[in-house]
Amino acid sequence: MGKKVIVGVIGGGEATPETLAVAERLGELIAEKGWVLLNGGRSAGVMDASARGAKRRGGLTVGILPSRDNRDRGTSEHIDIPIYTGMGDARNCVNILSSDVIIACPGREGTISEVALALKNGKPVIFLGFEDQGLFRSGPHRRSVRDAATPEEAVRKAEEVLADRA
């Protein structure tokens, strides 16, 4: 049995109902592909919604959490494997380096930092509703960024990226 594909889903801890619905559908599609969904593991926003969607379709979910344990009860109930790091925001490095491809949903500073880490480390990033105002569209990393209008398109682009890297 070969290594499973790990898809990092990043996005805001606070999100609109539309973004939550997109993240949930994205999680479903990732699970249907047999891929592992990795995210920040918290019971908030894109993290919780994407994990919920993946679990609905029988997928495996991994959450890389900022805390040392779940005393704050902040871990999503939809995470199968919670990894408590005690690293705070530095856990973003673990999220990115452990993922084969990143799908970025709308978010703010934390999401921007994860996109930057991904590109710096040669990881492909698919923007699914994430607006970068051109920040990541120029320079040496521009070929690593792709746009998708729907969760289905994001998964198709992830498949293309993974095939190119194989």
Backbone as CSV, one residue per row, in Angstrom:
resi,resn,N_x,N_y,N_z,CA_x,CA_y,CA_z,C_x,C_y,C_z
1,MET,0.848,-1.183,0.000,0.000,0.000,0.000,0.885,1.235,0.000
2,GLY,0.649,2.142,-0.934,1.440,3.355,-1.053,0.969,4.441,-0.115
3,LYS,1.720,5.500,-0.106,1.379,6.658,0.722,0.044,7.243,0.277
4,LYS,-0.774,7.598,1.235,-2.040,8.258,0.917,-1.783,9.715,0.574
5,VAL,-2.586,10.241,-0.319,-2.527,11.662,-0.659,-3.102,12.454,0.506
6,ILE,-2.390,13.494,0.899,-2.849,14.373,1.976,-3.147,15.743,1.382
7,VAL,-4.393,16.177,1.527,-4.819,17.476,1.024,-5.019,18.410,2.212
8,GLY,-4.246,19.474,2.238,-4.390,20.485,3.276,-5.472,21.465,2.895
9,VAL,-6.468,21.613,3.743,-7.536,22.587,3.518,-7.328,23.709,4.537
10,ILE,-7.130,24.916,4.019,-6.899,26.062,4.890,-7.980,27.106,4.647
11,GLY,-8.190,27.939,5.645,-9.200,28.984,5.538,-9.539,29.500,6.917
12,GLY,-10.410,30.465,6.951,-10.713,31.184,8.175,-11.435,30.400,9.246
13,GLY,-11.114,30.736,10.488,-11.846,30.213,11.629,-13.225,30.848,11.734
14,GLU,-13.361,32.003,11.121,-14.662,32.660,10.979,-14.966,32.683,9.493
15,ALA,-16.177,32.295,9.130,-16.508,32.203,7.711,-17.995,32.442,7.496
16,THR,-18.325,32.878,6.294,-19.723,33.087,5.923,-20.410,31.733,5.743
17,PRO,-21.731,31.712,5.803,-22.451,30.459,5.534,-22.101,29.875,4.156
18,GLU,-21.886,30.744,3.165,-21.529,30.269,1.819,-20.171,29.579,1.829
19,THR,-19.207,30.184,2.505,-17.873,29.589,2.586,-17.921,28.266,3.339
20,LEU,-18.708,28.198,4.395,-18.835,26.953,5.155,-19.423,25.844,4.290
21,ALA,-20.417,26.172,3.476,-21.029,25.176,2.583,-20.009,24.683,1.550
22,VAL,-19.214,25.596,1.014,-18.174,25.225,0.044,-17.137,24.319,0.713
23,ALA,-16.709,24.671,1.924,-15.711,23.874,2.641,-16.244,22.479,2.959
24,GLU,-17.498,22.413,3.326,-18.107,21.116,3.631,-18.154,20.234,2.386
25,ARG,-18.558,20.813,1.264,-18.592,20.053,0.006,-17.181,19.628,-0.397
26,LEU,-16.215,20.504,-0.216,-14.829,20.171,-0.517,-14.384,18.964,0.302
27,GLY,-14.713,18.956,1.587,-14.372,17.810,2.429,-14.986,16.517,1.922
28,GLU,-16.246,16.588,1.487,-16.903,15.398,0.927,-16.132,14.868,-0.279
29,LEU,-15.771,15.760,-1.176,-15.083,15.353,-2.406,-13.697,14.780,-2.123
30,ILE,-12.997,15.357,-1.175,-11.680,14.840,-0.793,-11.822,13.410,-0.277
31,ALA,-12.808,13.182,0.574,-13.043,11.838,1.110,-13.428,10.859,0.006
32,GLU,-14.259,11.297,-0.930,-14.679,10.418,-2.016,-13.503,9.971,-2.882
33,LYS,-12.457,10.780,-2.930,-11.248,10.417,-3.682,-10.360,9.455,-2.897
34,GLY,-10.672,9.263,-1.619,-9.835,8.412,-0.779,-8.621,9.141,-0.236
35,TRP,-8.623,10.459,-0.347,-7.528,11.270,0.155,-7.750,11.570,1.639
36,VAL,-6.678,11.900,2.321,-6.741,12.319,3.719,-6.916,13.835,3.750
37,LEU,-7.845,14.314,4.553,-8.033,15.748,4.733,-7.254,16.182,5.971
38,LEU,-6.380,17.153,5.797,-5.603,17.710,6.905,-5.967,19.180,7.029
39,ASN,-6.229,19.617,8.254,-6.492,21.039,8.473,-6.056,21.426,9.884
40,GLY,-6.444,22.614,10.311,-6.048,23.124,11.614,-6.760,22.498,12.791
41,GLY,-7.743,21.644,12.527,-8.347,20.806,13.550,-9.321,21.431,14.526
42,ARG,-9.521,22.723,14.433,-10.377,23.389,15.416,-11.864,23.256,15.062
43,SER,-12.701,23.464,16.056,-14.155,23.376,15.866,-14.696,24.742,15.440
44,ALA,-14.112,25.268,14.370,-14.501,26.597,13.895,-14.295,26.697,12.390
45,GLY,-15.158,27.457,11.763,-14.984,27.878,10.377,-14.712,26.768,9.376
46,VAL,-13.796,27.074,8.463,-13.451,26.169,7.366,-12.920,24.838,7.897
47,MET,-12.199,24.878,9.011,-11.640,23.649,9.582,-12.753,22.662,9.942
48,ASP,-13.704,23.108,10.722,-14.788,22.245,11.166,-15.660,21.800,9.999
49,ALA,-15.986,22.734,9.105,-16.876,22.415,7.978,-16.243,21.401,7.029
50,SER,-14.966,21.573,6.694,-14.330,20.640,5.761,-14.211,19.253,6.387
51,ALA,-13.879,19.194,7.681,-13.789,17.898,8.364,-15.163,17.229,8.446
52,ARG,-16.193,18.008,8.701,-17.560,17.466,8.762,-17.939,16.826,7.427
53,GLY,-17.633,17.524,6.331,-17.938,16.975,5.009,-17.175,15.690,4.741
54,ALA,-15.905,15.671,5.092,-15.097,14.465,4.864,-15.636,13.289,5.674
55,LYS,-15.987,13.533,6.935,-16.506,12.448,7.771,-17.833,11.929,7.243
56,ARG,-18.654,12.819,6.704,-19.945,12.400,6.146,-19.750,11.352,5.052
57,ARG,-18.630,11.426,4.335,-18.347,10.495,3.245,-17.332,9.415,3.646
58,GLY,-17.123,9.274,4.950,-16.265,8.197,5.437,-14.777,8.457,5.304
59,GLY,-14.390,9.722,5.149,-12.989,10.057,4.982,-12.210,10.085,6.280
60,LEU,-10.906,10.128,6.135,-9.986,10.234,7.271,-9.562,11.682,7.420
61,THR,-9.648,12.197,8.652,-9.318,13.597,8.907,-8.228,13.706,9.962
62,VAL,-7.296,14.629,9.707,-6.199,14.900,10.626,-6.245,16.389,10.952
63,GLY,-6.139,16.705,12.229,-6.130,18.100,12.664,-4.827,18.424,13.373
64,ILE,-4.137,19.441,12.893,-2.891,19.902,13.509,-3.263,21.100,14.380
65,LEU,-3.296,20.882,15.677,-3.845,21.874,16.603,-2.769,22.704,17.289
66,PRO,-3.112,23.960,17.601,-2.128,24.856,18.209,-1.862,24.568,19.688
67,SER,-2.797,23.917,20.362,-2.707,23.725,21.805,-1.961,22.442,22.173
68,ARG,-1.708,22.277,23.469,-1.023,21.086,23.979,-1.986,19.920,24.184
69,ASP,-3.263,20.231,24.330,-4.274,19.209,24.576,-5.648,19.819,24.294
70,ASN,-6.696,19.077,24.570,-8.049,19.555,24.273,-8.762,20.096,25.516
71,ARG,-8.023,20.596,26.481,-8.669,21.151,27.677,-9.614,22.303,27.335
72,ASP,-9.299,23.042,26.273,-10.167,24.162,25.892,-11.378,23.709,25.070
73,ARG,-11.470,22.418,24.815,-12.574,21.824,24.038,-12.676,22.419,22.634
74,GLY,-11.551,22.832,22.091,-11.554,23.483,20.794,-11.348,22.573,19.597
75,THR,-11.181,21.275,19.827,-10.952,20.337,18.729,-12.272,19.962,18.069
76,SER,-12.294,19.981,16.750,-13.495,19.577,16.016,-13.821,18.119,16.307
77,GLU,-15.082,17.843,16.514,-15.526,16.463,16.731,-15.394,15.624,15.458
78,HIS,-15.106,16.262,14.338,-14.990,15.560,13.057,-13.540,15.206,12.717
79,ILE,-12.634,15.407,13.655,-11.224,15.085,13.437,-10.938,13.697,14.001
80,ASP,-10.424,12.817,13.151,-10.073,11.465,13.581,-8.757,11.432,14.340
81,ILE,-7.784,12.153,13.826,-6.446,12.138,14.412,-6.070,13.566,14.789
82,PRO,-6.287,13.936,16.049,-5.860,15.265,16.496,-4.384,15.212,16.884
83,ILE,-3.611,16.126,16.361,-2.199,16.223,16.712,-2.015,17.542,17.450
84,TYR,-1.794,17.436,18.753,-1.622,18.609,19.603,-0.147,18.989,19.586
85,THR,0.130,20.201,19.177,1.518,20.608,18.979,2.063,21.514,20.073
86,GLY,1.202,22.268,20.737,1.687,23.267,21.685,2.484,24.360,20.996
87,MET,2.308,24.493,19.678,3.110,25.409,18.870,2.393,26.692,18.485
88,GLY,1.132,26.852,18.865,0.407,28.043,18.446,0.380,28.151,16.927
89,ASP,0.600,29.364,16.428,0.559,29.582,14.976,1.695,28.886,14.239
90,ALA,2.753,28.519,14.946,3.873,27.826,14.292,3.434,26.472,13.740
91,ARG,2.290,25.981,14.188,1.779,24.720,13.655,1.482,24.802,12.168
92,ASN,1.352,26.024,11.654,1.097,26.188,10.222,2.173,25.502,9.390
93,CYS,3.395,25.487,9.881,4.479,24.792,9.166,4.173,23.307,9.044
94,VAL,3.672,22.710,10.104,3.335,21.285,10.082,2.197,21.046,9.090
95,ASN,1.181,21.904,9.129,0.052,21.772,8.186,0.554,21.738,6.747
96,ILE,1.390,22.681,6.409,1.832,22.840,5.029,2.804,21.749,4.609
97,LEU,3.812,21.508,5.410,4.835,20.537,5.027,4.297,19.111,4.980
98,SER,3.218,18.833,5.686,2.630,17.489,5.685,1.650,17.266,4.544
99,SER,1.290,18.310,3.824,0.289,18.226,2.752,0.957,18.095,1.387
100,ASP,0.302,17.334,0.504,0.785,17.196,-0.872,0.316,18.347,-1.741
101,VAL,-0.842,18.857,-1.448,-1.423,19.987,-2.170,-2.283,20.753,-1.161
102,ILE,-2.375,22.064,-1.361,-3.132,22.922,-0.460,-4.318,23.512,-1.215
103,ILE,-5.489,23.496,-0.588,-6.654,24.189,-1.133,-7.017,25.288,-0.141
104,ALA,-6.958,26.530,-0.608,-7.166,27.700,0.249,-8.553,28.280,0.050
105,CYS,-9.348,28.225,1.109,-10.657,28.870,1.153,-10.469,30.259,1.755
106,PRO,-11.492,31.105,1.706,-11.352,32.450,2.265,-10.882,32.431,3.719
107,GLY,-9.981,33.345,3.999,-9.443,33.478,5.339,-8.707,34.796,5.456
108,ARG,-8.035,34.962,6.565,-7.319,36.217,6.791,-5.828,35.954,6.981
109,GLU,-5.251,36.546,8.013,-3.807,36.510,8.209,-3.238,35.100,8.298
110,GLY,-3.901,34.227,9.051,-3.402,32.859,9.194,-3.376,32.128,7.868
111,THR,-4.416,32.330,7.070,-4.482,31.685,5.759,-3.401,32.242,4.842
112,ILE,-3.205,33.547,4.888,-2.150,34.168,4.074,-0.787,33.600,4.451
113,SER,-0.542,33.440,5.747,0.751,32.905,6.176,0.937,31.469,5.696
114,GLU,-0.141,30.688,5.682,-0.045,29.308,5.203,0.204,29.263,3.697
115,VAL,-0.459,30.125,2.947,-0.209,30.179,1.503,1.251,30.529,1.243
116,ALA,1.759,31.534,1.957,3.155,31.939,1.781,4.104,30.791,2.105
117,LEU,3.850,30.074,3.196,4.683,28.924,3.561,4.626,27.836,2.494
118,ALA,3.437,27.601,1.968,3.285,26.576,0.933,4.126,26.929,-0.292
119,LEU,3.988,28.145,-0.763,4.718,28.546,-1.959,6.219,28.564,-1.718
120,LYS,6.628,29.021,-0.563,8.053,29.035,-0.216,8.635,27.620,-0.213
121,ASN,7.801,26.638,0.106,8.248,25.253,0.191,7.865,24.407,-1.023
122,GLY,7.480,25.073,-2.108,7.221,24.364,-3.353,5.945,23.552,-3.380
123,LYS,5.001,23.874,-2.539,3.727,23.154,-2.512,2.730,23.856,-3.430
124,PRO,2.010,23.106,-4.238,0.987,23.727,-5.082,-0.204,24.187,-4.242
125,VAL,-0.774,25.324,-4.637,-1.896,25.912,-3.917,-3.034,26.180,-4.895
126,ILE,-4.221,25.775,-4.513,-5.421,26.037,-5.301,-6.291,26.982,-4.499
127,PHE,-6.587,28.138,-5.081,-7.444,29.121,-4.422,-8.898,28.805,-4.739
128,LEU,-9.667,28.544,-3.707,-11.097,28.287,-3.839,-11.828,29.394,-3.099
129,GLY,-12.000,30.517,-3.784,-12.640,31.670,-3.163,-11.680,32.528,-2.357
130,PHE,-10.427,32.136,-2.276,-9.428,32.913,-1.547,-8.944,34.049,-2.428
131,GLU,-9.022,35.264,-1.928,-8.594,36.451,-2.665,-7.233,36.897,-2.161
132,ASP,-6.260,36.952,-3.049,-4.914,37.357,-2.627,-4.528,38.744,-3.131
133,GLN,-5.443,39.421,-3.804,-5.180,40.767,-4.350,-3.871,40.801,-5.145
134,GLY,-3.552,39.713,-5.813,-2.362,39.657,-6.655,-1.060,39.405,-5.916
135,LEU,-1.125,39.267,-4.609,0.076,39.098,-3.806,0.923,37.906,-4.252
136,PHE,0.284,36.802,-4.596,1.005,35.589,-4.957,0.976,35.318,-6.462
137,ARG,0.610,36.301,-7.256,0.457,36.119,-8.701,1.691,36.491,-9.508
138,SER,2.698,37.032,-8.858,3.910,37.405,-9.577,5.090,36.726,-8.901
139,GLY,6.219,36.794,-9.516,7.406,36.203,-8.937,7.540,34.731,-9.273
140,PRO,8.495,34.095,-8.651,8.848,32.724,-9.032,7.788,31.681,-8.685
141,HIS,6.870,31.996,-7.806,5.893,30.998,-7.354,4.572,31.056,-8.111
142,ARG,4.443,31.966,-9.056,3.135,32.165,-9.694,2.613,30.910,-10.396
143,ARG,3.500,30.042,-10.858,3.040,28.816,-11.537,2.486,27.784,-10.559
144,SER,2.729,27.983,-9.277,2.247,27.041,-8.263,0.846,27.378,-7.779
145,VAL,0.283,28.493,-8.253,-1.040,28.946,-7.816,-2.047,28.704,-8.936
146,ARG,-3.179,28.115,-8.556,-4.275,27.894,-9.503,-5.564,28.382,-8.847
147,ASP,-6.529,28.730,-9.670,-7.829,29.183,-9.173,-8.891,28.142,-9.491
148,ALA,-9.855,28.019,-8.591,-11.004,27.146,-8.811,-12.247,27.891,-8.344
149,ALA,-13.323,27.742,-9.112,-14.577,28.424,-8.786,-15.501,27.576,-7.923
150,THR,-15.297,26.255,-7.945,-16.165,25.343,-7.194,-15.310,24.276,-6.514
151,PRO,-15.860,23.606,-5.506,-15.118,22.497,-4.893,-14.765,21.408,-5.913
152,GLU,-15.672,21.134,-6.829,-15.414,20.117,-7.854,-14.210,20.498,-8.717
153,GLU,-14.147,21.763,-9.109,-13.014,22.230,-9.904,-11.724,22.194,-9.087
154,ALA,-11.798,22.525,-7.827,-10.605,22.478,-6.968,-10.050,21.060,-6.892
155,VAL,-10.920,20.081,-6.757,-10.473,18.688,-6.685,-9.903,18.237,-8.025
156,ARG,-10.515,18.650,-9.133,-9.958,18.323,-10.462,-8.560,18.907,-10.612
157,LYS,-8.390,20.147,-10.182,-7.072,20.784,-10.284,-6.069,20.101,-9.361
158,ALA,-6.520,19.663,-8.201,-5.643,18.920,-7.299,-5.194,17.614,-7.965
159,GLU,-6.114,16.938,-8.627,-5.762,15.718,-9.354,-4.701,15.991,-10.420
160,GLU,-4.866,17.090,-11.162,-3.899,17.463,-12.197,-2.528,17.721,-11.592
161,VAL,-2.498,18.481,-10.505,-1.242,18.817,-9.844,-0.557,17.550,-9.351
162,LEU,-1.327,16.664,-8.734,-0.759,15.432,-8.204,-0.238,14.531,-9.326
163,ALA,-0.943,14.493,-10.446,-0.473,13.700,-11.597,0.818,14.275,-12.157
164,ASP,0.917,15.606,-12.225,2.132,16.251,-12.727,3.325,15.982,-11.832
165,ARG,3.079,15.852,-10.541,4.170,15.662,-9.583,4.568,14.213,-9.418
166,ALA,3.733,13.301,-9.944,4.009,11.857,-9.778,5.156,11.399,-10.657
